[in-house]
Amino acid sequence: MKRMVIIAMGLLLLAGSLYAQPFPGLPDTAYVGLFKDAAHTGWSVNYVATPPAFTIFTMYIFWLPSKMGLQAAEFRISYPSNVIGGAITSNVDLSVQLGTLPAGISIAFFEDKCKTDWVLSHSQMCFLKDATQSQIMVIENPAVLPFPAYQVASCEGGYPIYPVKRFTHLYMNWDGGVAVQSKSWGSIKSLFQ
């Protein structure tokens, strides 16, 4: 009887470990964001040059893997008319890059380089031409079949594909926030009476 209990406990532990998520501190869904700094904390660039000069800035493409890790991704970057994309630097752990950022790109990290924390895939020097409000966006890669998509492959066996959520665009001459009307405390309080 004792032996049966030990075998049953062992089978339960084995079954539980087969369904355990390998990186439990990560979110359920992967995220991608465009940032103005390597610390991935800012997402707004303002035009500060005097015409005809440009404001030069660097765009950083960061990924936050899901609980299943990040092995590959497919996406596209859409640039507004007042931004010119320049030189691109890629993460040295990328083993495959098919396509370009503006046309659509598929990337994969080396097989032994599964990503389990924020990871930079690309940085790009860009030029902001004027003070027009616009945004650089992560959008669907048109080469993904059967439908254009932005998606990631996890580190699980067979590298299954999962959807990815946008964390943020990169905003030009706009903070991306919501405009707030100034009100007195009395007028706010009257809303709840």
C-alpha positions as CSV (number, residue, x, y, z in Angstrom):
1,M,0.0,0.0,0.0
2,K,2.8,2.4,0.9
3,R,4.5,1.7,-2.4
4,M,1.2,2.5,-4.3
5,V,0.9,5.9,-2.5
6,I,4.6,6.7,-3.4
7,I,4.0,5.8,-7.1
8,A,0.8,7.8,-7.2
9,M,2.5,10.9,-5.7
10,G,5.3,10.5,-8.2
11,L,2.9,10.3,-11.1
12,L,1.1,13.4,-9.9
13,L,4.3,15.3,-9.6
14,L,5.3,14.2,-13.1
15,A,1.9,15.2,-14.6
16,G,2.1,18.6,-12.9
17,S,5.5,19.3,-14.2
18,L,4.4,18.5,-17.8
19,Y,1.9,21.3,-17.6
20,A,4.0,23.8,-15.6
21,Q,4.9,27.0,-17.4
22,P,8.7,27.3,-17.7
23,F,9.0,31.0,-16.9
24,P,6.3,31.8,-14.3
25,G,7.3,35.4,-13.6
26,L,6.3,36.5,-17.1
27,P,2.9,37.6,-18.4
28,D,0.5,35.2,-20.1
29,T,0.9,37.1,-23.4
30,A,4.0,38.5,-25.1
31,Y,4.2,42.3,-25.7
32,V,6.1,44.5,-28.1
33,G,6.8,48.2,-27.7
34,L,8.5,51.0,-29.4
35,F,10.5,53.3,-27.1
36,K,12.8,56.3,-27.3
37,D,15.3,55.0,-24.8
38,A,17.3,51.9,-24.0
39,A,15.7,51.7,-20.6
40,H,12.3,51.3,-22.4
41,T,10.6,53.9,-20.3
42,G,9.8,56.7,-22.8
43,W,7.5,56.7,-25.8
44,S,7.3,60.3,-27.0
45,V,9.8,62.3,-29.2
46,N,9.4,66.0,-29.7
47,Y,10.7,68.1,-32.6
48,V,13.2,70.6,-31.2
49,A,15.2,71.5,-34.3
50,T,14.9,74.7,-36.3
51,P,13.9,74.2,-39.9
52,P,15.4,72.8,-42.2
53,A,17.2,70.7,-39.6
54,F,15.9,67.4,-38.1
55,T,15.5,66.1,-34.6
56,I,17.6,63.0,-34.5
57,F,16.5,60.2,-32.1
58,T,16.8,56.4,-31.7
59,M,13.9,54.1,-31.8
60,Y,14.2,50.9,-29.7
61,I,12.0,47.8,-30.4
62,F,11.6,45.9,-27.2
63,W,9.8,42.6,-26.5
64,L,8.5,41.2,-23.2
65,P,8.2,37.4,-23.6
66,S,5.2,35.4,-22.3
67,K,5.5,32.7,-19.7
68,M,6.5,30.4,-22.6
69,G,9.6,32.5,-23.6
70,L,10.3,34.2,-26.9
71,Q,12.2,32.5,-29.7
72,A,11.0,34.3,-32.9
73,A,8.6,37.1,-34.0
74,E,7.0,38.5,-37.1
75,F,5.9,42.1,-37.4
76,R,6.2,45.3,-39.4
77,I,7.0,48.9,-38.5
78,S,4.9,51.7,-40.0
79,Y,6.6,55.1,-40.2
80,P,4.6,58.4,-40.6
81,S,5.5,60.9,-43.3
82,N,7.4,63.2,-40.9
83,V,9.8,60.4,-39.8
84,I,12.7,59.1,-41.9
85,G,14.2,55.8,-40.8
86,G,18.0,55.5,-40.8
87,A,20.6,53.0,-39.8
88,I,19.4,49.9,-38.0
89,T,21.3,47.9,-35.4
90,S,20.1,44.3,-34.7
91,N,20.5,42.2,-31.6
92,V,23.6,39.9,-31.9
93,D,21.5,36.9,-30.7
94,L,19.3,37.0,-33.9
95,S,20.2,34.1,-36.2
96,V,17.5,34.9,-38.9
97,Q,16.1,38.1,-40.3
98,L,13.9,37.8,-43.3
99,G,12.6,41.1,-44.7
100,T,12.9,44.7,-43.5
101,L,11.3,46.7,-40.8
102,P,9.1,48.9,-43.1
103,A,8.1,46.0,-45.4
104,G,7.6,43.3,-42.8
105,I,10.2,41.2,-41.0
106,S,10.5,37.7,-39.5
107,I,13.2,37.3,-36.9
108,A,14.5,34.3,-34.9
109,F,16.9,34.1,-32.0
110,F,19.6,31.4,-31.9
111,E,18.1,28.2,-30.7
112,D,20.0,28.2,-27.4
113,K,19.1,31.9,-26.8
114,C,15.5,31.6,-25.6
115,K,14.5,35.1,-24.3
116,T,12.9,35.2,-20.8
117,D,13.1,38.9,-20.0
118,W,12.7,42.2,-21.8
119,V,14.8,41.9,-25.0
120,L,15.8,44.5,-27.6
121,S,15.5,43.2,-31.2
122,H,16.4,46.3,-33.1
123,S,17.4,50.0,-32.6
124,Q,17.2,52.5,-35.4
125,M,18.4,56.0,-35.8
126,C,15.5,58.2,-37.1
127,F,15.0,61.8,-38.2
128,L,11.9,63.8,-37.2
129,K,11.2,66.4,-39.8
130,D,8.6,68.7,-38.1
131,A,6.3,69.2,-35.2
132,T,3.3,67.4,-36.7
133,Q,1.7,64.9,-34.3
134,S,2.1,61.3,-35.6
135,Q,3.2,57.9,-34.4
136,I,5.5,55.0,-35.4
137,M,3.5,51.8,-35.1
138,V,4.1,48.1,-34.8
139,I,1.6,46.6,-37.3
140,E,0.9,43.3,-39.1
141,N,3.5,41.7,-41.3
142,P,1.8,41.3,-44.7
143,A,3.9,38.2,-45.5
144,V,2.3,36.1,-42.7
145,L,-0.1,33.6,-44.2
146,P,-3.0,33.0,-44.3
147,F,-3.6,36.5,-42.8
148,P,-1.2,39.4,-42.0
149,A,-0.3,39.3,-38.3
150,Y,2.2,40.3,-35.8
151,Q,3.0,37.2,-33.7
152,V,5.7,35.4,-31.7
153,A,7.0,31.9,-31.4
154,S,7.6,30.5,-28.0
155,C,10.5,28.4,-26.7
156,E,8.4,25.3,-26.4
157,G,9.1,22.3,-28.5
158,G,8.0,22.9,-32.1
159,Y,8.0,26.7,-31.4
160,P,4.2,27.2,-31.4
161,I,2.9,30.6,-32.6
162,Y,1.1,33.0,-30.3
163,P,-0.4,36.4,-30.7
164,V,1.4,39.4,-29.3
165,K,0.0,42.6,-27.8
166,R,1.3,46.1,-28.5
167,F,2.7,47.7,-25.4
168,T,3.1,51.1,-27.0
169,H,3.7,53.0,-30.2
170,L,6.3,55.7,-30.4
171,Y,4.6,59.1,-30.5
172,M,5.9,62.1,-32.3
173,N,5.2,65.5,-30.7
174,W,2.5,64.0,-28.5
175,D,2.7,62.2,-25.2
176,G,-0.1,59.7,-26.0
177,G,-2.0,60.7,-22.9
178,V,-5.6,61.8,-22.6
179,A,-6.4,65.5,-22.5
180,V,-7.8,66.6,-19.2
181,Q,-10.1,69.6,-18.7
182,S,-9.2,71.7,-15.7
183,K,-12.1,71.8,-13.1
184,S,-12.5,73.1,-9.6
185,W,-12.9,70.7,-6.7
186,G,-16.4,72.0,-6.2
187,S,-17.5,71.1,-9.7
188,I,-16.0,67.6,-9.4
189,K,-17.6,67.1,-6.0
190,S,-21.0,68.1,-7.5
191,L,-20.9,65.2,-9.9
192,F,-21.1,62.7,-7.0
193,Q,-23.9,64.4,-5.0
